[in-house]
Amino acid sequence: MILEVAILNVKAGLSADFEKAFIKAEKIISLMDGYISHQLKKCIEEADKYILLVNWETLESHTKGFRSSAEYQDWKKLLHHFYEPFPIVEHYVAVEK
């Protein structure tokens, strides 16, 4: 399993609109092949800041499957105009014990 992590800095004053748009967007991502689960968390210390955590079966499920899909274009239209700056997305794996 791969964890996608994105820090989302939403333009000042647009958090309510972003949250409404995310309700639509999460329906898109949750139907994608390789999707497992996600969480969107709002920062307590900084207004208009969020973290998005998405669990994927594989890295390619996100980077190739989702990002190259027609559905990703809908996701972009719904959400990408809210970000300033555009988020850096990283991927993580569990530490072997």
C-alpha positions in Angstrom: 0.0 0.0 0.0 1.2 3.5 -0.9 0.2 6.7 1.1 -0.1 9.8 -1.0 0.4 13.0 1.1 -0.5 16.5 -0.2 -0.4 19.7 1.8 -3.1 21.9 0.4 -2.8 25.6 0.9 -6.1 27.1 -0.2 -6.3 30.7 -1.2 -7.4 32.9 1.7 -11.1 33.0 2.3 -12.0 30.1 -0.1 -12.0 27.3 2.4 -15.8 26.9 2.5 -16.0 26.8 -1.3 -13.0 24.3 -1.4 -14.7 22.0 1.1 -17.9 22.0 -1.0 -16.0 21.2 -4.2 -14.1 18.5 -2.4 -17.3 16.7 -1.6 -17.8 16.3 -5.3 -14.2 15.5 -6.0 -13.9 12.7 -3.4 -16.7 10.9 -5.3 -14.4 10.9 -8.3 -11.3 9.6 -6.6 -13.1 6.9 -4.6 -14.2 5.2 -7.8 -10.7 4.9 -9.3 -8.9 1.5 -9.7 -6.4 1.0 -7.0 -8.0 3.5 -4.6 -8.3 2.3 -1.0 -9.3 5.2 1.2 -8.7 8.9 1.9 -8.8 11.6 4.6 -9.0 15.3 4.3 -7.9 17.1 7.5 -8.1 20.9 8.2 -5.2 22.5 10.0 -5.9 23.9 13.4 -3.0 26.3 13.5 -3.2 27.8 10.0 -6.4 29.0 8.3 -7.1 27.7 4.8 -4.6 24.8 5.1 -5.4 21.1 4.7 -3.7 17.8 4.4 -5.0 15.1 2.0 -4.0 11.5 2.7 -4.9 8.9 0.1 -4.2 5.2 0.3 -3.5 3.5 -3.0 -2.8 -0.2 -3.8 0.3 0.8 -5.8 2.2 4.0 -6.8 1.1 3.5 -10.4 -2.6 3.4 -9.3 -2.1 7.1 -8.5 0.6 8.3 -10.8 -0.5 6.5 -14.0 -4.0 5.3 -13.4 -5.6 8.3 -11.8 -3.5 11.1 -13.1 -3.8 9.9 -16.7 -7.6 9.4 -16.5 -10.4 11.5 -17.8 -11.7 11.6 -14.3 -8.5 13.4 -13.2 -9.4 16.2 -15.6 -12.7 16.6 -13.7 -10.8 16.5 -10.4 -8.5 19.3 -11.6 -11.4 21.5 -12.7 -13.0 21.1 -9.3 -10.0 21.7 -7.1 -6.8 23.0 -8.7 -7.8 26.6 -8.9 -8.1 26.8 -5.1 -4.4 26.2 -4.4 -1.7 28.8 -3.8 1.0 27.6 -4.1 0.3 24.4 -6.0 0.8 21.5 -3.6 3.7 19.1 -3.6 2.5 15.5 -3.6 4.7 12.8 -2.0 4.3 9.1 -1.6 5.1 7.0 1.4 5.4 3.3 2.3 5.3 1.6 5.7 8.6 1.0 7.5 9.5 -2.6 7.6 9.7 -4.0 11.2 
